[in-house]
Amino acid sequence: MSARRPRWLRRLGTWVGDHRRAATDTLDRLIRAPLATLMTVAAIAIALALPATLLAITDNLERLAGDWRRGAALSLFLAPGLDEAAGGRLAAALRTRIDIGRVDLVSRAAGLAELREYSGLGGALDQLPDNPLPVVLAVYPAPDLTAEADVDALLTGLAALPGVDFAQADAQWVKRLQAILSLLREGTWLLGGMLALGVVLVVGNTIRLEIENRRDEILVMDLVGATGAFIRRPFLYAGAWYGLLGGILAWALVDTAVWLLQRPVDRVAALYEAQLRLIGLDLHQSVALLGLGTLLGMVGSRIAVGRHLKRLRPV
């Protein structure tokens, strides 16, 4: 029956079988040396987990900054001559706009009470003959108005309305935070690149030692006519296994780090009367982490195999 199969199909079956045996034999060899394997996998996992954890934290902070920006108000300070009645009429007109979600009026008395509570200048304020604060309208953009350019355009338009002395966005500090987070993300990518090089070197050195330990076996395979691809195959799979296992352990470390950070984050968020649920790596990021670990392991193994087997098998 097998003789009737096309030649290319038989060759494909042989190729798949060779790779399957190489992968299982290599994994079995790693399992039989648990301590050495664990040390190499742990080194790879730490190198992968550090930038992955930083990226996860940065993603959570960017999500929080976006929520704060969407929930921040645009403060309209009305002209000193306008009272609460005029401010109420302007607020009612603004509530009819589709790009505005909510408008709250802050009276002079409420503004002075808030200033007295948070500024610590109660004694000085009591010496004032009258209330110098203007009426303020707190304008909240519509929920679907999330683009920064659209919010800035809304702020510019509101500042030009009659009766508005000046307008300011209460989320300027969020912009600064986002700029810092962008810098942190770029730094994380740079650190990740350096640690990725470290993973390649760790795997390459491990495979180099394994090649030295199996020198006699390689020479015997060469004498009986084994091809270079056949000799390289188990070492390449060893690098792939090291990288994959390191990626799995790195994913577990990232998830554990996010879980451990949740409690202190809850304490900090409570001080600001906010809630922040940290989110670990999503499915795409997890697959990317495992794939990157496997790829780096194969690259490190390929470099070591290409260099040292050429020395053992001069052509």
Sequence and secondary structure as in RCSB ss.txt:
>XXXX:A:sequence
MSARRPRWLRRLGTWVGDHRRAATDTLDRLIRAPLATLMTVAAIAIALALPATLLAITDNLERLAGDWRRGAALS
LFLAPGLDEAAGGRLAAALRTRIDIGRVDLVSRAAGLAELREYSGLGGALDQLPDNPLPVVLAVYPAPDLTAEAD
VDALLTGLAALPGVDFAQADAQWVKRLQAILSLLREGTWLLGGMLALGVVLVVGNTIRLEIENRRDEILVMDLVG
ATGAFIRRPFLYAGAWYGLLGGILAWALVDTAVWLLQRPVDRVAALYEAQLRLIGLDLHQSVALLGLGTLLGMVG
SRIAVGRHLKRLRPV
>XXXX:A:secstr
 GGGS HHHHHHHHHHHHHHHHHHHHHHHHHTSHHHHHHHHHHHHHHHHHHHHHHHHHHHHHHHHHHHHHH  EE
EEE TT  HHHHHHHHHHHTT TTEEEEEEE HHHHHHHHHHHHS HHHHHT SS     EEEEEE TT   HHH
HHHHHHHHHTSTTEEEEEETTHHHHHHHHHHHHHHHHHHHHHHHHHHHHHHHHHHHHHHHHHHTHHHHHHHHHTT
  HHHHHHHHHHHHHHHHHHHHHHHHHHHHHHHHHHHHHHHHHHHHTT         HHHHHHHHHHHHHHHHHH
HHHHHHHHHHHHS  
